[in-house]
């Protein structure tokens, strides 16, 4: 089991870094998932007998890394779920996309999840909105580093919205070019109201890896 990077914890919540390619929650593959990693961490650290309650209140796609918050009580889970449903939580992502994008833009679409697990832009879908700004452009590789604020949480939203405009994410083997690289999408910032203390708190971490390293100075300035 890989070591868990815990960013914050108290009796009500635990905030951790989700590694790339780790499931947020277990599925039929039986592969290691973050929810069970957090449960094991809490059970071992606090020597808790029996089952440990950890509430899953949001997810990141399996290939995507970044900040995730889990609830340590049903009360905290209920309040965090309400925040996510009301879109009062701030979620920001870093992504590297193919081509040069505009300096900034708001992308609005309707996204429909298909039975095969993919999503498409369709009038039959649900509203999907994000804002982004261009941080840096790498001319040699024709890639743009963008800072994304996600306003809705549709299935594969960021990947579908950029791909549909001809700027697929680098390493996106589902909606982009088959380059067999790690997808360049990272949930670097999460801000929400603590479910019990009622104070606004935020957490931020930066990605690293092959393509991210092309933009190291720019990422540090975010």
C-alpha angles and dihedrals in degrees: 000000000000117000114265116238103216113195097180140351140177135151092289109038143014123205118200142166114255109218120227114271096015118122117244089217132010120271139176092292091071089220123151112282134195096236092061091042089057092046091051091047093052093043092051099040095049096031092234118180121222125000120352119219114230118163120214108215101166140006142219122209112264096253093046124091131199149088120343131174124210128191121237095197136036090241091055091046092053093050094045091048088054090052092051092047091050092047092234091131116093113225120184129182137190116217137174113215134184116259131009116301130198117280089255139346146162114237117207123180143139112248125201123196112220128214090249092064096257126112129217139188105260139154086234092061135090124268115275122189133176138158123214140179129200111244100177142347123216106208095188092059097027092233133139127211109213135187110218130196109198116211098176130031106223122162109281087346101159093043094049097043095052094040091052088058095051095260104104118181116264108256095016101140093180102051103013146040119326098241095137092229131133110276112257100227122114131174095222102166135041126175126179145142113271105249094228108018090045093215123130112250134178139193130198135184133168129230127234134190143098102317096025088061089064087067102036097130092046093049091051090056094054 
